[in-house]
Structures are given as C-alpha cells and as structure tokens.
Amino acid sequence: MGYLDNSVVTVDAILTKKGRELLARGDGSFKITQFALADDEIDYTLYNPSHPSGSALYGEAIENMPLLEAFPDETQIMKYKLTTLPRGTSKLPVLDLGYSSIALKQGASVAITPQTLNYLGATSIFETDGYTATIADVRVLNSFSGVGINTEEAERLNQGSIIGTNVSKTVIGTTINLTATSVNTLFGSRTQLQTTVTVIGRGSGARLTIPVTITKTN
C-alpha cells in the first residue's frame, strides 16, 4: 500500500481478488459487470466555509489530503462506499440491528437480522442484496457466518474458517450468526473480551458498529 500523487487528477482502479482469479483463467469468464467507488480517506469536517480567501478555497484542506493507493482487500479498504439513492430522498438510510450491543457468555450464540430504515420509500425494509458484517477480532468467536445470500462471493466469505490470529473477518447474509469462543486461554487473567461488529447494507450503504462482549464462564 502507498500514497498517490494528488497533484494531478488520477483514477486508480483495480480488480478484486475474484476479478483477478477470473482474468487469470483466460477462458473468457472475466467480464466487468460491477464497480464501486469509495471515499475512505476524506474527512469532510475539514470543509471550511469560513476560509478567509473565499469560497474557491472552502475545500482546500480536503483536496490536499493524501490519497491511498488501492489494494484488493475488502476488509481493509473501501469501507465507506459511495451509494446512489433514489431522487428525492430526504432521509439517509440507517440500520436497525435489534441490538445496541451484544453480550455473550462462552459458547453462546446470537443471530442478527438487520433492517434498513428510510430506504426505497419504506419505513423499514430487509435489503434483498443482504448485508456485510465484519467482526474486528475473529478470535473471540467459535463461528461467524451469514445466511440468506447465495452468491459466489457470499459463499466464499461465509465458508472461511476461524483462525487464532487477531484479524477481522467479513461475511455476507440477510442474517448474521455469531457463536462466542469456548477457549479459555484467550482470556488470560481477564473475565471478558471486547471487540466490535460492523454491519453495512449492501444496497443502501447504511452502516452501524456495535460493541461485542464475551464473558468467561468456564
């Protein structure tokens, strides 16, 4: 990963891991049908309508921010994707997970079924494209999976195994299932483990992060 030269207008486009795999086959199966845009690096609070040099420089600080070089890891880049909402939208979509936080005892399970509010003219709706969910530290779980979406991408992410390394893991589904770890050694002298889970609507772009606490019982 590196930084781009933002002194000129640059479009930095790369293939996803799946796109690279299809391209490598060389059998004609590689066809670009979708793309995504993101603004991960931008801090919009730097927009300054009180700039002493006038309106032409209101966004000067934003325009001078360093831009990241793209890399194909969906868990670390493009976390803030740009979305297109229907014309006339007056409220931004938000997520309701049914929980403001999740507290589990060792080995216990919970299922999250997100709903999207203020989307496609509905007060509350389940997005047909499903939701992506990312657990910040996968070690605290015995299993983490999504169900309800059967695309190749979803199946690839959902079938990934839990590893004993402090890394994040992303799954896709209309329902997200979490089962707390039953391993005692991870706790050390502590009685609780903390992490977060972030859920994003794949159509709306609505995003919500809540804390997850695992309590030692064994």
Secondary structure in CASP SS format (residue, H / E / C, confidence):
PFRMAT SS
TARGET T0000
AUTHOR 0000-0000-0000
METHOD secondary structure of the structure
MODEL  1
M C 1.00
G C 1.00
Y E 1.00
L E 1.00
D C 1.00
N C 1.00
S C 1.00
V C 1.00
V C 1.00
T C 1.00
V C 1.00
D C 1.00
A C 1.00
I C 1.00
L C 1.00
T C 1.00
K H 1.00
K H 1.00
G H 1.00
R H 1.00
E H 1.00
L H 1.00
L H 1.00
A H 1.00
R H 1.00
G C 1.00
D C 1.00
G C 1.00
S C 1.00
F C 1.00
K C 1.00
I C 1.00
T C 1.00
Q C 1.00
F C 1.00
A C 1.00
L C 1.00
A E 1.00
D C 1.00
D C 1.00
E C 1.00
I C 1.00
D C 1.00
Y H 1.00
T H 1.00
L H 1.00
Y C 1.00
N C 1.00
P C 1.00
S C 1.00
H C 1.00
P C 1.00
S C 1.00
G C 1.00
S H 1.00
A H 1.00
L H 1.00
Y C 1.00
G C 1.00
E H 1.00
A H 1.00
I H 1.00
E H 1.00
N C 1.00
M C 1.00
P C 1.00
L E 1.00
L E 1.00
E C 1.00
A C 1.00
F C 1.00
P C 1.00
D C 1.00
E C 1.00
T C 1.00
Q C 1.00
I C 1.00
M C 1.00
K C 1.00
Y C 1.00
K E 1.00
L C 1.00
T C 1.00
T C 1.00
L C 1.00
P C 1.00
R C 1.00
G C 1.00
T C 1.00
S C 1.00
K C 1.00
L C 1.00
P C 1.00
V E 1.00
L E 1.00
D E 1.00
L C 1.00
G C 1.00
Y C 1.00
S C 1.00
S C 1.00
I E 1.00
A E 1.00
L E 1.00
K E 1.00
Q C 1.00
G C 1.00
A C 1.00
S E 1.00
V E 1.00
A E 1.00
I E 1.00
T C 1.00
P C 1.00
Q E 1.00
T E 1.00
L E 1.00
N E 1.00
Y E 1.00
L C 1.00
G C 1.00
A E 1.00
T E 1.00
S E 1.00
I E 1.00
F C 1.00
E C 1.00
T C 1.00
D C 1.00
G C 1.00
Y E 1.00
T E 1.00
A E 1.00
T E 1.00
I E 1.00
A C 1.00
D C 1.00
V H 1.00
R H 1.00
V H 1.00
L E 1.00
N E 1.00
S E 1.00
F E 1.00
S E 1.00
G E 1.00
V E 1.00
G C 1.00
I C 1.00
N C 1.00
T C 1.00
E H 1.00
E H 1.00
A H 1.00
E H 1.00
R H 1.00
L H 1.00
N H 1.00
Q C 1.00
G C 1.00
S C 1.00
I C 1.00
I C 1.00
G C 1.00
T C 1.00
N C 1.00
V C 1.00
S C 1.00
K E 1.00
T E 1.00
V E 1.00
I E 1.00
G E 1.00
T C 1.00
T E 1.00
I E 1.00
N E 1.00
L E 1.00
T E 1.00
A E 1.00
T C 1.00
S C 1.00
V C 1.00
N C 1.00
T C 1.00
L C 1.00
F C 1.00
G C 1.00
S C 1.00
R C 1.00
T C 1.00
Q E 1.00
L E 1.00
Q E 1.00
T E 1.00
T E 1.00
V E 1.00
T E 1.00
V E 1.00
I E 1.00
G E 1.00
R C 1.00
G C 1.00
S C 1.00
G C 1.00
A C 1.00
R E 1.00
L E 1.00
T E 1.00
I E 1.00
P E 1.00
V E 1.00
T E 1.00
I E 1.00
T E 1.00
K C 1.00
T C 1.00
N C 1.00
END
